[in-house]
Amino acid sequence: MNGDSEINGKIDHAHMTVLVPPKISISDFVGIVKGRTAIRVLNKFKNLKQKPYWG
């Protein structure tokens, strides 16, 4: 994923302005961002896997 983006936020959330190519649907883009973010967060904070956040 390449493109221009801008991120603004606070400790508990972020706002992003992104340019998504027309060949990528918004739902696919959001799924990619959420998936990659989840992987990075769980790799950095391994103890989160033990918490009942999902299921």
N, CA, C and O of each residue as an XYZ file, in Angstrom:
220
protein
N       0.842     -1.171      0.000
C       0.000      0.000      0.000
C       0.884      1.231      0.000
O       1.599      1.487      0.969
N       0.842      1.961     -1.035
C       1.559      3.215     -1.108
C       0.555      4.321     -1.348
O      -0.518      4.089     -1.904
N       0.902      5.508     -0.933
C       0.014      6.635     -1.152
C       0.246      7.690     -0.099
O       1.045      7.524      0.823
N      -0.459      8.757     -0.260
C      -0.345      9.853      0.686
C      -1.286      9.601      1.855
O      -2.375      9.054      1.685
N      -0.850     10.008      3.047
C      -1.716      9.888      4.208
C      -1.342     10.944      5.229
O      -0.239     11.491      5.221
N      -2.278     11.207      6.091
C      -2.065     12.157      7.172
C      -2.705     11.550      8.408
O      -3.832     11.060      8.350
N      -1.991     11.581      9.524
C      -2.517     11.012     10.763
C      -2.551     12.099     11.826
O      -1.596     12.857     11.995
N      -3.668     12.158     12.537
C      -3.848     13.100     13.623
C      -4.611     12.357     14.704
O      -5.552     11.627     14.392
N      -4.240     12.516     15.950
C      -4.982     11.797     16.968
C      -4.537     12.090     18.375
O      -3.735     12.988     18.633
N      -5.084     11.302     19.277
C      -4.771     11.382     20.695
C      -4.292     10.004     21.135
O      -4.156      9.102     20.309
N      -4.039      9.841     22.407
C      -3.502      8.576     22.912
C      -4.421      7.403     22.599
O      -3.932      6.321     22.273
N      -5.745      7.581     22.688
C      -6.652      6.440     22.553
C      -7.301      6.291     21.183
O      -8.071      5.352     20.980
N      -7.019      7.176     20.242
C      -7.558      7.011     18.898
C      -6.807      7.898     17.906
O      -6.044      8.785     18.287
N      -7.048      7.633     16.633
C      -6.370      8.402     15.589
C      -7.341      8.709     14.461
O      -8.268      7.944     14.198
N      -7.123      9.815     13.811
C      -7.867     10.177     12.611
C      -6.893     10.094     11.452
O      -5.758     10.557     11.559
N      -7.326      9.507     10.347
C      -6.459      9.366      9.187
C      -7.153      9.934      7.955
O      -8.348      9.732      7.742
N      -6.389     10.633      7.168
C      -6.838     11.052      5.852
C      -5.951     10.335      4.861
O      -4.732     10.508      4.875
N      -6.550      9.529      3.999
C      -5.759      8.725      3.080
C      -6.299      8.852      1.656
O      -7.474      9.150      1.441
N      -5.427      8.622      0.710
C      -5.821      8.519     -0.686
C      -5.797      7.044     -1.052
O      -4.743      6.409     -1.028
N      -6.951      6.506     -1.388
C      -7.065      5.092     -1.726
C      -7.294      4.987     -3.234
O      -8.215      5.612     -3.759
N      -6.475      4.211     -3.935
C      -6.675      4.062     -5.376
C      -8.065      3.493     -5.674
O      -8.579      2.681     -4.905
N      -8.667      3.911     -6.776
C     -10.017      3.444     -7.114
C     -10.136      1.926     -7.251
O     -11.229      1.383     -7.087
N      -9.047      1.238     -7.544
C      -9.130     -0.220     -7.704
C      -9.248     -0.951     -6.369
O      -9.515     -2.153     -6.350
N      -9.052     -0.243     -5.247
C      -9.177     -0.842     -3.911
C     -10.441     -0.289     -3.260
O     -10.607      0.926     -3.145
N     -11.330     -1.185     -2.834
C     -12.551     -0.731     -2.171
C     -12.213     -0.216     -0.772
O     -11.217     -0.613     -0.166
N     -13.064      0.672     -0.283
C     -12.851      1.229      1.063
C     -12.884      0.114      2.103
O     -12.066      0.105      3.022
N     -13.814     -0.822      1.971
C     -13.891     -1.909      2.956
C     -12.636     -2.783      2.926
O     -12.165     -3.220      3.976
N     -12.092     -3.041      1.735
C     -10.838     -3.800      1.654
C      -9.699     -3.029      2.298
O      -8.888     -3.614      3.016
N      -9.623     -1.724      2.056
C      -8.569     -0.896      2.644
C      -8.648     -0.908      4.167
O      -7.637     -1.089      4.845
N      -9.856     -0.714      4.701
C     -10.024     -0.715      6.156
C      -9.653     -2.084      6.729
O      -9.024     -2.161      7.784
N     -10.035     -3.163      6.045
C      -9.665     -4.502      6.500
C      -8.158     -4.702      6.540
O      -7.636     -5.311      7.473
N      -7.452     -4.189      5.525
C      -5.995     -4.294      5.490
C      -5.379     -3.527      6.656
O      -4.498     -4.037      7.348
N      -5.847     -2.300      6.869
C      -5.295     -1.471      7.960
C      -5.570     -2.123      9.309
O      -4.673     -2.199     10.149
N      -6.792     -2.593      9.529
C      -7.126     -3.222     10.812
C      -6.330     -4.502     11.033
O      -5.865     -4.767     12.142
N      -6.177     -5.292      9.979
C      -5.427     -6.542     10.108
C      -3.970     -6.301     10.438
O      -3.421     -6.919     11.351
N      -3.346     -5.406      9.699
C      -1.927     -5.112      9.951
C      -1.724     -4.481     11.326
O      -0.742     -4.766     12.011
N      -2.664     -3.620     11.723
C      -2.570     -2.990     13.043
C      -2.696     -4.036     14.146
O      -1.925     -4.023     15.106
N      -3.657     -4.935     14.014
C      -3.854     -5.978     15.029
C      -2.612     -6.844     15.173
O      -2.197     -7.158     16.289
N      -2.023     -7.228     14.060
C      -0.811     -8.060     14.108
C       0.315     -7.323     14.827
O       0.990     -7.901     15.679
N       0.518     -6.055     14.490
C       1.594     -5.296     15.134
C       1.348     -5.098     16.620
O       2.270     -5.229     17.425
N       0.104     -4.780     16.994
C      -0.216     -4.572     18.415
C      -0.018     -5.869     19.196
O       0.588     -5.862     20.267
N      -0.525     -6.977     18.665
C      -0.395     -8.248     19.382
C       1.050     -8.733     19.441
O       1.430     -9.409     20.397
N       1.857     -8.405     18.445
C       3.279     -8.762     18.514
C       4.022     -7.921     19.539
O       4.940     -8.408     20.198
N       3.631     -6.671     19.674
C       4.309     -5.792     20.626
C       3.823     -6.018     22.059
O       4.613     -5.959     23.000
N       2.526     -6.275     22.222
C       1.934     -6.465     23.552
C       1.371     -7.881     23.636
O       0.160     -8.082     23.546
N       2.247     -8.846     23.807
C       1.868    -10.254     23.764
C       0.867    -10.644     24.853
O       0.123    -11.610     24.682
N       0.835     -9.921     25.951
C      -0.102    -10.238     27.030
C      -1.555     -9.968     26.635
O      -2.464    -10.472     27.295
N      -1.797     -9.196     25.587
C      -3.171     -8.921     25.158
C      -3.867    -10.172     24.638
O      -5.094    -10.251     24.680
N      -3.115    -11.143     24.153
C      -3.720    -12.371     23.639
C      -4.426    -13.146     24.746
O      -5.323    -13.942     24.469
N      -4.029    -12.918     25.996
C      -4.613    -13.650     27.118
C      -5.867    -12.975     27.652
O      -6.571    -13.562     28.474
N      -6.165    -11.769     27.212
C      -7.336    -11.025     27.702
C      -8.569    -11.399     26.878
O      -8.453    -11.731     25.698
N      -9.749    -11.346     27.502
C     -10.996    -11.733     26.795
C     -11.589    -10.570     25.973
O     -12.712    -10.142     26.239
N     -10.850    -10.062     24.986
C     -11.349     -8.955     24.176
C     -12.216     -9.441     23.030
O     -12.963     -8.651     22.453
N     -12.141    -10.699     22.689
C     -12.918    -11.223     21.584
C     -13.375    -12.636     21.921
O     -12.900    -13.245     22.879
N     -14.300    -13.144     21.123
C     -14.767    -14.495     21.348
C     -16.250    -14.548     21.622
O     -16.800    -15.628     21.835
